[in-house]
Amino acid sequence: MARQHTSPACPDPDPSLGPIRTCIGCRKRATRRELLRVTVGSDAHGHPAVTPDPRGTAPGRGAHLHPTIGCFDLAVRRKAFARALRFSAAGGPGLSTTLVAEHLAAHHDPAGPTDRNWSSSS
């Protein structure tokens, strides 16, 4: 029997609004439509990279993230992308998060792109 999540400190979103997912940045639960899905893909040079999947239709394992700079920064700092996507570099280049940073800057940050360096790997 599955245990019910009933903590008053962490109320569940209304399940009638759709599937519930957990943000890999802040670890808060939200409906799937409130979050940005990301998957493992490749960048322009063919290196492994975290790629945004706003439609949620890309094949493969996905992870979810609030489309905010704060949650993105938390996920990068916690190295949550590789862990959530179960990606292992095996001696090769790490998993780049640049494509997600560019997507957030272009679509979700009202201030537009910033001078931040998001080229780090997670």
Disulfide bonds with the S-S distance in Angstrom:
none
